Amino acid sequence: MAERDPIELQQAENLEEVSVPDAERAADDVRKKRRKKVLLALVAAKLAIAGGAWMFFDDAHVETDNAYVSADSAQVTPLVSAAVTEVAVVNTQMVHKGDVLLRLDDSDARLALAKAEAEFFKARRQYSQMAANGGSLAAQINARDADVGQARAQLASAEANFGKARIDLARRSELAESGAVSGEELTNARNAYSSAEANLALARAGVAQAAAMRGAARESWAANEALIAGSTIDTSPEVAAAKAKLQQARLDLERTVIRAPIDGVVTNRQVQVGQRIAAGTPVMTLVPIGKVYVDANFKEGQLAKVRPGQEVELVSDLYGGDVVYHGRVAGFSGGTGSAFALIPAQNATGNWIKVVQRLPVRITLDPAELAKHPLRVGLSMEAKIDVSGGK
């Protein structure tokens, strides 16, 4: 075997001296890494156990991600039928109560207003005429009373003449038998009697006629008084009806300009210039974004401790967890979502399978937070209710 060089032997000894401490340090590093991994695993397991326990045993809160933003939106519908002449807003535009949304052709409405005004003035004049006729008819009654008095006087005169003619005829008839009265004189007496009798009948008819005319005058006066009695020109039924038609015509003219009923954002606009729309046809929707609320659909088993007024924390998918809304429970829906579905489940069938139901819970939001971070109808939310005070 060849003899090794002394220099190589010295280098090999130095390498052995250096390699022993390095190996120990490497083993220590491995042990430390393993220990660190074990500790991290223990911490993670502890956190997982704590989180699971909180999820399953925390009875101070109930939460759900089945929640959505809602609002009491306003449907804009015209109240008169006409053609659209102007549309002043577009979708996504913010409007305030009273702002003009669209205008309708007001030609027909203006003509109807002019006609209603004419009918109103005509009714007032007719009432004034009837009021004036009352005095005229009263005067006619007085005139008919005078006519009746005159007819009765003529009757009395006719009765007197008739009595005289009858007596004269009777005397001459007795004298004619003795020849003291000529036949011509007897004939004249008979003619005078007949004439007096006719005049008496005529006088009696005159009295009856005058009385009838007086009765007719009284009836006319009574009929006229019935139309105006207990009323003024402003409270007369005919004038009031004409005034109501006039007010309706003015209202229809005002309704050709459609204004915003609330503050909100224009959504779902369905009208264009030139389109003729019928009364009651929805043309757009206004969403009051400053008054939105949240409908959270909690499982029926989560609601035992939920009460109106409890505090709620909400997170929107729009802003993420960096923005937390604070609200309160306003109340509960009158039924579950399935109860008011278009085709409700037929739970009475033999194939019934129990399904956990969800009940909508209305949650109001802080207006200041809404102003800072606006929401829109339909956005998803996560809601957590503090039920620590519930019983």
Backbone torsions as a table, in degrees:
resi	resn	phi	psi	omega
1	MET	NA	132.5	-176.2
2	ALA	-68.9	142.2	-179.6
3	GLU	-78.9	130.5	-178.0
4	ARG	-75.4	152.3	-179.4
5	ASP	-71.8	138.3	-179.2
6	PRO	-58.1	-38.0	-179.0
7	ILE	-63.5	-43.0	179.7
8	GLU	-63.8	-37.9	179.5
9	LEU	-63.8	-38.8	-179.5
10	GLN	-67.6	-39.7	179.2
11	GLN	-65.6	-38.9	179.7
12	ALA	-65.1	-38.9	179.0
13	GLU	-65.1	-39.7	179.4
14	ASN	-64.1	-39.5	-179.8
15	LEU	-64.2	-40.4	179.8
16	GLU	-65.5	-36.6	179.4
17	GLU	-67.2	-35.5	-178.0
18	VAL	-77.8	-37.7	-172.6
19	SER	-69.5	-26.1	-177.1
20	VAL	-67.6	-49.8	177.8
21	PRO	-63.7	-38.1	179.3
22	ASP	-61.1	-40.5	-179.8
23	ALA	-65.7	-37.9	179.5
24	GLU	-67.5	-40.8	179.4
25	ARG	-66.1	-38.2	178.7
26	ALA	-63.6	-39.7	178.4
27	ALA	-65.4	-38.4	177.6
28	ASP	-63.2	-41.6	179.4
29	ASP	-61.9	-40.8	179.7
30	VAL	-62.9	-43.4	-178.8
31	ARG	-65.0	-40.3	178.3
32	LYS	-63.0	-42.2	179.3
33	LYS	-63.0	-41.5	178.8
34	ARG	-64.4	-42.6	-179.9
35	ARG	-62.3	-41.5	179.4
36	LYS	-63.0	-42.5	178.5
37	LYS	-63.0	-40.2	179.5
38	VAL	-64.4	-43.1	179.0
39	LEU	-63.4	-43.9	178.2
40	LEU	-62.1	-39.8	178.9
41	ALA	-64.4	-39.5	178.9
42	LEU	-65.7	-42.2	178.6
43	VAL	-63.7	-45.0	179.7
44	ALA	-61.1	-41.5	179.4
45	ALA	-64.6	-39.2	-179.9
46	LYS	-65.7	-43.2	178.3
47	LEU	-64.0	-40.1	179.0
48	ALA	-63.3	-42.1	179.3
49	ILE	-65.3	-41.7	179.4
50	ALA	-64.6	-42.4	178.8
51	GLY	-64.3	-43.0	178.1
52	GLY	-63.2	-40.7	178.3
53	ALA	-63.8	-40.1	178.4
54	TRP	-63.6	-40.4	-179.1
55	MET	-66.5	-38.4	-173.9
56	PHE	-92.8	-22.1	-173.3
57	PHE	-120.7	-1.3	177.5
58	ASP	-75.7	107.7	-179.0
59	ASP	-103.0	13.8	178.3
60	ALA	-92.8	-10.8	-178.4
61	HIS	-141.7	149.7	168.6
62	VAL	-129.4	142.3	-176.9
63	GLU	-143.6	162.0	178.7
64	THR	-156.5	151.2	172.8
65	ASP	-105.2	6.0	176.5
66	ASN	-92.2	69.1	-177.2
67	ALA	-140.9	144.6	-174.8
68	TYR	-142.3	149.5	179.2
69	VAL	-75.9	135.4	178.0
70	SER	-134.0	170.5	178.1
71	ALA	-160.7	154.8	175.1
72	ASP	-85.1	82.5	-176.2
73	SER	-71.3	158.0	180.0
74	ALA	-110.8	123.7	174.6
75	GLN	-84.0	124.9	178.7
76	VAL	-92.8	117.2	-179.1
77	THR	-133.2	131.9	176.9
78	PRO	-69.4	148.9	179.4
79	LEU	-101.4	-2.6	175.0
80	VAL	-132.6	157.1	179.3
81	SER	-95.7	129.4	179.9
82	ALA	-171.9	172.7	177.1
83	ALA	-87.1	145.6	-179.6
84	VAL	-81.0	127.1	178.4
85	THR	-106.0	-20.8	-179.4
86	GLU	-157.2	136.3	172.0
87	VAL	-118.4	114.2	-169.6
88	ALA	-93.8	-2.5	-175.8
89	VAL	-133.5	164.2	176.6
90	VAL	-130.6	165.1	176.3
91	ASN	-58.6	145.9	-179.4
92	THR	77.3	-2.7	-179.5
93	GLN	-78.9	135.7	176.7
94	MET	-85.3	128.6	179.2
95	VAL	-126.9	159.9	178.3
96	HIS	-114.9	158.6	-178.7
97	LYS	-56.7	127.8	-179.4
98	GLY	98.7	-14.8	177.7
99	ASP	-65.5	145.1	179.0
100	VAL	-73.9	126.8	177.8
101	LEU	-97.5	-46.9	176.9
102	LEU	-157.5	161.3	178.8
103	ARG	-122.3	143.2	178.4
104	LEU	-110.5	158.8	176.5
105	ASP	-63.1	122.4	-175.2
106	ASP	-104.1	14.2	-177.4
107	SER	-60.7	-51.0	-179.7
108	ASP	-63.5	-37.9	-179.2
109	ALA	-65.6	-37.9	178.9
110	ARG	-67.9	-39.8	176.8
111	LEU	-63.8	-42.4	178.6
112	ALA	-63.7	-35.9	178.0
113	LEU	-67.0	-42.1	178.7
114	ALA	-62.8	-41.3	178.1
115	LYS	-64.6	-41.6	179.9
116	ALA	-65.9	-37.2	176.9
117	GLU	-63.3	-42.8	179.0
118	ALA	-62.2	-43.1	178.8
119	GLU	-64.2	-35.4	179.7
120	PHE	-66.9	-46.9	179.4
121	PHE	-65.3	-35.8	177.6
122	LYS	-63.7	-41.3	179.1
123	ALA	-64.8	-38.4	178.2
124	ARG	-65.4	-41.1	179.2
125	ARG	-67.0	-37.8	178.3
126	GLN	-63.9	-37.5	177.5
127	TYR	-65.8	-43.6	178.3
128	SER	-60.9	-38.0	178.1
129	GLN	-65.3	-42.5	178.9
130	MET	-65.3	-37.5	177.9
131	ALA	-64.4	-39.0	177.5
132	ALA	-69.5	-35.3	179.4
133	ASN	-63.7	-26.1	179.9
134	GLY	-59.6	-44.4	178.4
135	GLY	-67.3	-40.1	179.4
136	SER	-63.8	-41.9	179.9
137	LEU	-68.9	-34.5	175.9
138	ALA	-64.0	-39.8	177.0
139	ALA	-65.0	-36.7	178.2
140	GLN	-64.7	-35.6	177.5
141	ILE	-63.1	-42.4	177.9
142	ASN	-63.2	-39.7	178.7
143	ALA	-65.6	-38.7	178.7
144	ARG	-68.3	-31.9	174.9
145	ASP	-62.6	-41.2	177.5
146	ALA	-65.0	-38.5	178.6
147	ASP	-63.5	-38.8	178.7
148	VAL	-64.5	-41.1	177.9
149	GLY	-63.0	-41.5	178.3
150	GLN	-64.9	-42.5	179.5
151	ALA	-64.0	-36.4	178.6
152	ARG	-68.9	-36.6	176.3
153	ALA	-63.9	-43.9	177.6
154	GLN	-63.4	-34.8	176.8
155	LEU	-64.7	-41.2	178.8
156	ALA	-64.0	-38.9	178.4
157	SER	-66.6	-41.5	179.7
158	ALA	-65.4	-36.8	178.6
159	GLU	-66.1	-40.2	178.7
160	ALA	-65.3	-44.5	178.4
161	ASN	-62.8	-39.3	179.7
162	PHE	-65.5	-40.2	178.6
163	GLY	-63.6	-41.3	179.0
164	LYS	-64.8	-42.7	-179.5
165	ALA	-65.5	-35.7	179.2
166	ARG	-67.3	-42.1	179.6
167	ILE	-66.1	-43.7	179.0
168	ASP	-60.4	-41.8	-179.9
169	LEU	-66.0	-38.0	-179.7
170	ALA	-67.0	-40.7	179.1
171	ARG	-65.1	-47.0	-177.9
172	ARG	-67.4	-32.8	177.4
173	SER	-64.5	-38.3	179.7
174	GLU	-70.3	-38.5	-179.1
175	LEU	-75.2	-25.9	-179.1
176	ALA	-65.4	-28.5	-179.4
177	GLU	-68.7	-30.3	179.9
178	SER	-91.7	-4.7	177.8
179	GLY	86.6	9.5	-178.7
180	ALA	-77.6	-20.0	-179.6
181	VAL	-120.1	134.7	-179.6
182	SER	-72.3	164.6	179.1
183	GLY	-67.3	-32.6	180.0
184	GLU	-66.7	-41.0	179.6
185	GLU	-65.8	-36.6	177.6
186	LEU	-65.8	-38.9	178.8
187	THR	-64.6	-40.9	178.7
188	ASN	-63.7	-37.2	179.0
189	ALA	-66.2	-40.3	178.2
190	ARG	-65.2	-40.3	179.0
191	ASN	-64.9	-40.0	178.5
192	ALA	-64.2	-37.6	178.3
193	TYR	-63.9	-45.9	-179.6
194	SER	-62.7	-41.0	179.1
195	SER	-65.4	-41.2	179.3
196	ALA	-65.6	-37.2	178.8
197	GLU	-65.1	-39.9	178.5
198	ALA	-67.4	-41.7	178.5
199	ASN	-62.8	-35.5	177.9
200	LEU	-65.0	-42.9	178.3
201	ALA	-64.5	-39.2	178.8
202	LEU	-65.5	-40.6	179.4
203	ALA	-64.8	-40.9	177.9
204	ARG	-62.9	-41.4	176.9
205	ALA	-63.5	-36.7	178.3
206	GLY	-63.9	-38.9	176.9
207	VAL	-64.0	-43.9	179.9
208	ALA	-63.2	-40.7	180.0
209	GLN	-65.6	-43.5	179.9
210	ALA	-63.4	-40.3	178.3
211	ALA	-64.8	-39.5	178.8
212	ALA	-65.5	-40.2	179.0
213	MET	-66.7	-35.7	176.3
214	ARG	-65.3	-40.8	177.3
215	GLY	-63.5	-39.0	178.5
216	ALA	-65.1	-39.8	178.8
217	ALA	-64.3	-40.4	178.1
218	ARG	-65.3	-40.2	178.3
219	GLU	-64.0	-41.6	178.2
220	SER	-63.3	-41.8	178.4
221	TRP	-64.1	-42.5	179.7
222	ALA	-63.8	-40.8	179.0
223	ALA	-64.0	-40.9	178.7
224	ASN	-66.7	-40.1	178.4
225	GLU	-65.5	-33.8	179.0
226	ALA	-63.5	-29.2	-179.3
227	LEU	-77.7	-26.7	-174.3
228	ILE	-119.0	-8.3	-176.4
229	ALA	-63.9	136.3	176.2
230	GLY	72.5	14.9	-178.7
231	SER	-138.8	161.2	174.1
232	THR	-114.7	-177.4	-179.5
233	ILE	-66.0	-24.8	-179.8
234	ASP	-89.0	-22.3	-178.6
235	THR	-105.0	1.9	177.2
236	SER	-61.1	137.0	-178.6
237	PRO	-57.2	-42.4	-179.1
238	GLU	-65.6	-42.3	179.1
239	VAL	-67.6	-40.0	179.4
240	ALA	-63.4	-40.9	178.7
241	ALA	-64.6	-42.1	178.0
242	ALA	-65.2	-36.2	178.2
243	LYS	-66.7	-39.4	178.1
244	ALA	-63.1	-40.6	177.5
245	LYS	-64.8	-36.6	178.3
246	LEU	-65.8	-43.0	178.2
247	GLN	-64.5	-38.5	177.6
248	GLN	-63.3	-41.2	179.2
249	ALA	-64.5	-40.9	177.5
250	ARG	-64.6	-39.9	179.3
251	LEU	-64.6	-41.3	178.2
252	ASP	-63.1	-35.3	177.7
253	LEU	-68.0	-41.6	177.9
254	GLU	-63.9	-32.4	-177.3
255	ARG	-74.4	-6.8	173.8
256	THR	-73.1	-13.3	172.3
257	VAL	-108.0	111.2	-175.0
258	ILE	-96.1	123.8	-176.7
259	ARG	-113.7	162.2	-178.7
260	ALA	-71.1	126.8	179.1
261	PRO	-78.1	-20.9	-178.6
262	ILE	-146.1	169.9	169.3
263	ASP	-77.2	136.1	179.2
264	GLY	176.9	-178.1	179.8
265	VAL	-102.7	132.2	179.6
266	VAL	-69.4	128.3	-178.4
267	THR	-139.5	146.7	173.0
268	ASN	57.3	46.6	176.4
269	ARG	-69.2	129.6	-174.9
270	GLN	-130.8	37.0	-176.9
271	VAL	-138.7	146.4	179.4
272	GLN	-133.3	158.7	178.1
273	VAL	-62.7	136.3	-179.2
274	GLY	92.8	-15.1	-179.9
275	GLN	-75.4	134.8	175.7
276	ARG	-93.7	122.3	-176.8
277	ILE	-114.3	145.7	178.7
278	ALA	-91.9	155.2	178.6
279	ALA	-60.6	133.2	179.2
280	GLY	91.0	-0.1	179.6
281	THR	-83.7	122.7	178.6
282	PRO	-64.6	132.1	-179.4
283	VAL	-114.3	-23.2	177.5
284	MET	-168.7	171.2	179.4
285	THR	-126.9	139.5	175.0
286	LEU	-110.5	124.1	-178.8
287	VAL	-105.3	117.0	179.3
288	PRO	-79.4	86.8	-173.9
289	ILE	-65.5	-19.9	178.3
290	GLY	-80.0	-6.6	-178.1
291	LYS	-128.2	30.2	179.4
292	VAL	-74.2	160.9	177.1
293	TYR	-140.5	178.1	-177.6
294	VAL	-121.1	133.0	171.0
295	ASP	-104.2	107.4	-179.4
296	ALA	-101.4	126.3	-176.7
297	ASN	-97.4	95.4	-179.5
298	PHE	-89.6	150.6	174.3
299	LYS	-67.7	148.8	-176.1
300	GLU	-60.5	-28.6	179.4
301	GLY	-76.2	-8.1	-179.4
302	GLN	-94.4	-6.8	-166.9
303	LEU	-100.4	7.3	-176.0
304	ALA	-61.1	-34.9	-176.3
305	LYS	-107.4	2.9	-178.4
306	VAL	-78.5	131.3	-179.2
307	ARG	-135.0	150.3	173.9
308	PRO	-58.8	140.0	179.8
309	GLY	97.3	-12.6	-179.6
310	GLN	-69.8	148.3	-177.7
311	GLU	-76.3	146.5	-177.9
312	VAL	-135.1	137.5	171.1
313	GLU	-106.8	133.6	-175.8
314	LEU	-131.0	146.1	177.5
315	VAL	-129.0	133.4	-179.5
316	SER	-98.6	142.0	174.4
317	ASP	-65.2	-20.8	-179.5
318	LEU	-68.4	-43.0	-176.6
319	TYR	-103.5	-17.1	-179.0
320	GLY	81.3	-170.6	-175.4
321	GLY	-72.7	-8.2	-180.0
322	ASP	-72.5	-21.3	-179.5
323	VAL	-114.8	117.8	179.7
324	VAL	-114.4	124.4	176.9
325	TYR	-92.9	149.7	178.6
326	HIS	-120.7	125.1	-178.5
327	GLY	-138.3	-171.6	178.5
328	ARG	-139.2	151.5	177.5
329	VAL	-70.9	122.9	-179.9
330	ALA	-93.4	-33.2	-178.6
331	GLY	167.8	-175.8	-176.6
332	PHE	-118.8	150.1	175.2
333	SER	-67.3	158.2	179.5
334	GLY	-74.8	-8.6	179.7
335	GLY	-167.0	168.3	179.3
336	THR	-73.3	166.6	179.2
337	GLY	-62.2	-38.1	-178.9
338	SER	-70.1	-26.9	-178.7
339	ALA	-66.1	-29.9	-178.6
340	PHE	-108.8	18.5	177.5
341	ALA	-68.8	155.2	180.0
342	LEU	-59.3	-39.4	175.0
343	ILE	-123.4	88.2	-176.8
344	PRO	-65.7	153.2	179.5
345	ALA	-66.8	137.6	178.7
346	GLN	-90.4	81.8	-175.6
347	ASN	-72.1	-9.2	-178.8
348	ALA	-86.0	-1.1	-179.0
349	THR	-76.6	164.8	-179.5
350	GLY	-72.1	-17.6	-178.8
351	ASN	-94.4	25.8	-174.0
352	TRP	-67.1	134.7	174.2
353	ILE	-127.1	126.7	-177.7
354	LYS	-67.5	130.5	177.9
355	VAL	-124.1	133.0	178.7
356	VAL	-62.1	125.9	-177.6
357	GLN	-91.3	156.5	177.2
358	ARG	-120.3	137.5	-179.4
359	LEU	-114.1	124.9	178.5
360	PRO	-65.9	132.6	177.1
361	VAL	-116.5	123.4	-179.1
362	ARG	-82.6	128.8	-178.7
363	ILE	-124.8	123.9	176.4
364	THR	-88.3	152.9	-176.2
365	LEU	-115.1	160.5	178.9
366	ASP	-74.5	120.3	-178.6
367	PRO	-58.6	-35.3	179.9
368	ALA	-64.7	-40.4	178.2
369	GLU	-69.2	-35.1	177.2
370	LEU	-65.8	-39.0	178.8
371	ALA	-64.8	-34.8	-179.0
372	LYS	-77.8	-38.3	180.0
373	HIS	-131.2	84.3	-176.3
374	PRO	-63.0	148.5	176.9
375	LEU	-118.5	166.8	177.8
376	ARG	-127.5	153.1	-177.5
377	VAL	-62.1	133.8	176.5
378	GLY	98.0	-9.9	-179.8
379	LEU	-68.1	148.0	-179.3
380	SER	-80.8	145.3	-179.5
381	MET	-136.9	158.6	169.7
382	GLU	-117.4	127.6	-174.7
383	ALA	-120.3	135.5	176.6
384	LYS	-129.7	117.1	-177.5
385	ILE	-97.9	133.1	174.8
386	ASP	-85.3	107.5	-177.7
387	VAL	-106.3	20.2	-177.5
388	SER	-63.8	-24.6	178.9
389	GLY	-94.0	-3.1	-179.1
390	GLY	-78.0	152.3	179.6
391	LYS	-124.6	NA	NA
